[in-house]
Amino acid sequence: MVNQFIKQLEPAGLDQETTSKIREIFAKTAKEVVSQRKAVELTPEMLKNRAEASKKAREEGKKPKEVRDIGLEALKGTDAQKKALIETEEMLANARVEVGKLLTEDQKSKLPKQLQANLKEPAPKKNAKP
């Protein structure tokens, strides 16, 4: 998981020090994610089913909330498994934001748009209650 993430950042031309910091942040999070997913027996097959269903829903032009719901349904997991998946995805998203803080604007601009978006803090929700 860590090496895959680092590979995605290659176009940014990171120096060794930054790469080490990123590896440290992401490795810690990845270890926790794997541990939590194993604890609730989330299988690679379940994650694959979810990913395929989500991709299909996105291609059909569904809204992000619908895509998420369709993906969770395709997981065919227990409530505990779904909860663990959502929690671990939030952990990974937070780790990506932390990594984004280590990169310069120039480095970020060399990355694919989707990855750039993943490295930013999410925009505050509209109509969010204070």
C-alpha atoms as a printed R data frame, in Angstrom:
    type eleno elety resid chain resno       x       y       z
1   ATOM     1    CA   MET     A     1   0.000   0.000   0.000
2   ATOM     2    CA   VAL     A     2   2.806   2.399   0.912
3   ATOM     3    CA   ASN     A     3   4.932   1.662  -2.146
4   ATOM     4    CA   GLN     A     4   1.894   2.006  -4.402
5   ATOM     5    CA   PHE     A     5   1.167   5.449  -2.942
6   ATOM     6    CA   ILE     A     6   4.801   6.590  -3.237
7   ATOM     7    CA   LYS     A     7   4.807   5.445  -6.878
8   ATOM     8    CA   GLN     A     8   1.806   7.697  -7.591
9   ATOM     9    CA   LEU     A     9   3.827  10.659  -6.325
10  ATOM    10    CA   GLU     A    10   6.831  10.017  -8.610
11  ATOM    11    CA   PRO     A    11   5.877  12.720 -11.183
12  ATOM    12    CA   ALA     A    12   6.347  15.339  -8.435
13  ATOM    13    CA   GLY     A    13  10.084  14.612  -8.291
14  ATOM    14    CA   LEU     A    14  10.348  14.324  -4.513
15  ATOM    15    CA   ASP     A    15  13.667  14.480  -2.696
16  ATOM    16    CA   GLN     A    16  14.767  11.647  -0.416
17  ATOM    17    CA   GLU     A    17  13.900  13.490   2.807
18  ATOM    18    CA   THR     A    18  10.327  14.240   1.707
19  ATOM    19    CA   THR     A    19   9.874  10.686   0.430
20  ATOM    20    CA   SER     A    20  11.013   9.333   3.811
21  ATOM    21    CA   LYS     A    21   8.558  11.579   5.681
22  ATOM    22    CA   ILE     A    22   5.728  10.499   3.377
23  ATOM    23    CA   ARG     A    23   6.646   6.841   3.763
24  ATOM    24    CA   GLU     A    24   6.622   7.249   7.565
25  ATOM    25    CA   ILE     A    25   3.190   8.945   7.650
26  ATOM    26    CA   PHE     A    26   1.596   6.541   5.217
27  ATOM    27    CA   ALA     A    27   3.186   3.384   6.661
28  ATOM    28    CA   LYS     A    28   1.813   4.138  10.124
29  ATOM    29    CA   THR     A    29  -1.687   4.704   8.749
30  ATOM    30    CA   ALA     A    30  -1.534   1.697   6.416
31  ATOM    31    CA   LYS     A    31  -0.569  -0.567   9.316
32  ATOM    32    CA   GLU     A    32  -3.597   0.597  11.326
33  ATOM    33    CA   VAL     A    33  -5.886   0.234   8.294
34  ATOM    34    CA   VAL     A    34  -4.768  -3.324   7.574
35  ATOM    35    CA   SER     A    35  -5.125  -4.220  11.250
36  ATOM    36    CA   GLN     A    36  -8.677  -2.852  11.489
37  ATOM    37    CA   ARG     A    37  -9.748  -4.486   8.237
38  ATOM    38    CA   LYS     A    38  -8.343  -7.854   9.321
39  ATOM    39    CA   ALA     A    39 -10.106  -7.562  12.679
40  ATOM    40    CA   VAL     A    40 -13.511  -7.433  10.947
41  ATOM    41    CA   GLU     A    41 -12.488  -9.909   8.226
42  ATOM    42    CA   LEU     A    42 -12.792  -7.562   5.271
43  ATOM    43    CA   THR     A    43 -11.526  -9.688   2.373
44  ATOM    44    CA   PRO     A    44  -9.764  -8.504  -0.793
45  ATOM    45    CA   GLU     A    45 -12.694 -10.023  -2.738
46  ATOM    46    CA   MET     A    46 -15.170  -7.814  -0.841
47  ATOM    47    CA   LEU     A    47 -13.054  -4.724  -1.528
48  ATOM    48    CA   LYS     A    48 -12.780  -5.673  -5.200
49  ATOM    49    CA   ASN     A    49 -16.571  -6.056  -5.517
50  ATOM    50    CA   ARG     A    50 -17.034  -2.652  -3.933
51  ATOM    51    CA   ALA     A    51 -14.451  -1.002  -6.177
52  ATOM    52    CA   GLU     A    52 -16.007  -2.466  -9.328
53  ATOM    53    CA   ALA     A    53 -19.532  -1.415  -8.336
54  ATOM    54    CA   SER     A    54 -18.341   2.094  -7.422
55  ATOM    55    CA   LYS     A    55 -16.471   2.473 -10.705
56  ATOM    56    CA   LYS     A    56 -19.532   1.374 -12.688
57  ATOM    57    CA   ALA     A    57 -21.746   3.809 -10.750
58  ATOM    58    CA   ARG     A    58 -19.310   6.693 -11.439
59  ATOM    59    CA   GLU     A    59 -19.256   5.814 -15.140
60  ATOM    60    CA   GLU     A    60 -23.058   5.925 -15.120
61  ATOM    61    CA   GLY     A    61 -22.840   9.478 -13.787
62  ATOM    62    CA   LYS     A    62 -24.162   8.801 -10.307
63  ATOM    63    CA   LYS     A    63 -23.617  11.386  -7.579
64  ATOM    64    CA   PRO     A    64 -20.807  10.748  -5.048
65  ATOM    65    CA   LYS     A    65 -23.221   9.787  -2.246
66  ATOM    66    CA   GLU     A    66 -24.977   7.311  -4.554
67  ATOM    67    CA   VAL     A    67 -21.620   5.881  -5.639
68  ATOM    68    CA   ARG     A    68 -20.639   5.375  -1.997
69  ATOM    69    CA   ASP     A    69 -23.953   3.705  -1.143
70  ATOM    70    CA   ILE     A    70 -23.788   1.416  -4.191
71  ATOM    71    CA   GLY     A    71 -20.209   0.475  -3.301
72  ATOM    72    CA   LEU     A    72 -21.125  -0.323   0.298
73  ATOM    73    CA   GLU     A    73 -24.057  -2.427  -0.874
74  ATOM    74    CA   ALA     A    74 -21.803  -4.390  -3.264
75  ATOM    75    CA   LEU     A    75 -19.445  -5.085  -0.360
76  ATOM    76    CA   LYS     A    76 -22.089  -7.478   0.999
77  ATOM    77    CA   GLY     A    77 -20.605  -7.093   4.448
78  ATOM    78    CA   THR     A    78 -21.865  -6.780   7.968
79  ATOM    79    CA   ASP     A    79 -22.523  -3.391   9.560
80  ATOM    80    CA   ALA     A    80 -19.229  -3.763  11.470
81  ATOM    81    CA   GLN     A    81 -17.349  -4.391   8.207
82  ATOM    82    CA   LYS     A    82 -18.962  -1.397   6.515
83  ATOM    83    CA   LYS     A    83 -18.206   0.806   9.523
84  ATOM    84    CA   ALA     A    84 -14.562  -0.352   9.574
85  ATOM    85    CA   LEU     A    85 -14.238   0.321   5.849
86  ATOM    86    CA   ILE     A    86 -15.589   3.864   6.193
87  ATOM    87    CA   GLU     A    87 -13.338   4.560   9.206
88  ATOM    88    CA   THR     A    88 -10.222   3.203   7.496
89  ATOM    89    CA   GLU     A    89 -10.937   5.178   4.334
90  ATOM    90    CA   GLU     A    90 -11.171   8.348   6.433
91  ATOM    91    CA   MET     A    91  -7.832   7.462   8.029
92  ATOM    92    CA   LEU     A    92  -6.256   7.067   4.587
93  ATOM    93    CA   ALA     A    93  -7.816  10.327   3.385
94  ATOM    94    CA   ASN     A    94  -6.398  12.147   6.415
95  ATOM    95    CA   ALA     A    95  -2.963  10.639   5.744
96  ATOM    96    CA   ARG     A    96  -3.126  11.847   2.122
97  ATOM    97    CA   VAL     A    97  -3.974  15.368   3.336
98  ATOM    98    CA   GLU     A    98  -0.961  15.256   5.699
99  ATOM    99    CA   VAL     A    99   1.215  14.185   2.767
100 ATOM   100    CA   GLY     A   100  -0.216  17.025   0.677
101 ATOM   101    CA   LYS     A   101   1.004  19.500   3.302
102 ATOM   102    CA   LEU     A   102   4.584  18.302   2.721
103 ATOM   103    CA   LEU     A   103   4.486  19.037  -1.021
104 ATOM   104    CA   THR     A   104   5.045  22.392  -2.692
105 ATOM   105    CA   GLU     A   105   2.422  23.805  -5.064
106 ATOM   106    CA   ASP     A   106   4.831  23.127  -7.942
107 ATOM   107    CA   GLN     A   107   5.173  19.462  -6.942
108 ATOM   108    CA   LYS     A   108   1.402  19.079  -6.603
109 ATOM   109    CA   SER     A   109   0.840  20.624 -10.031
110 ATOM   110    CA   LYS     A   110   2.864  17.803 -11.642
111 ATOM   111    CA   LEU     A   111   0.488  15.162 -10.285
112 ATOM   112    CA   PRO     A   112  -2.727  13.904 -11.917
113 ATOM   113    CA   LYS     A   113  -5.797  16.035 -11.073
114 ATOM   114    CA   GLN     A   114  -7.486  13.229  -9.091
115 ATOM   115    CA   LEU     A   115  -4.428  12.788  -6.890
116 ATOM   116    CA   GLN     A   116  -4.129  16.563  -6.422
117 ATOM   117    CA   ALA     A   117  -7.708  16.603  -5.138
118 ATOM   118    CA   ASN     A   118  -6.959  13.736  -2.728
119 ATOM   119    CA   LEU     A   119  -4.060  15.670  -1.201
120 ATOM   120    CA   LYS     A   120  -6.217  18.670  -0.241
121 ATOM   121    CA   GLU     A   121  -8.407  19.261   2.779
122 ATOM   122    CA   PRO     A   122 -12.002  18.539   1.805
123 ATOM   123    CA   ALA     A   123 -14.122  21.642   1.306
124 ATOM   124    CA   PRO     A   124 -16.544  22.328   4.148
125 ATOM   125    CA   LYS     A   125 -19.954  20.800   3.536
126 ATOM   126    CA   LYS     A   126 -22.645  23.208   2.359
127 ATOM   127    CA   ASN     A   127 -25.412  23.746   4.908
128 ATOM   128    CA   ALA     A   128 -23.291  22.090   7.608
129 ATOM   129    CA   LYS     A   129 -24.586  22.748  11.081
130 ATOM   130    CA   PRO     A   130 -22.093  24.664  13.269
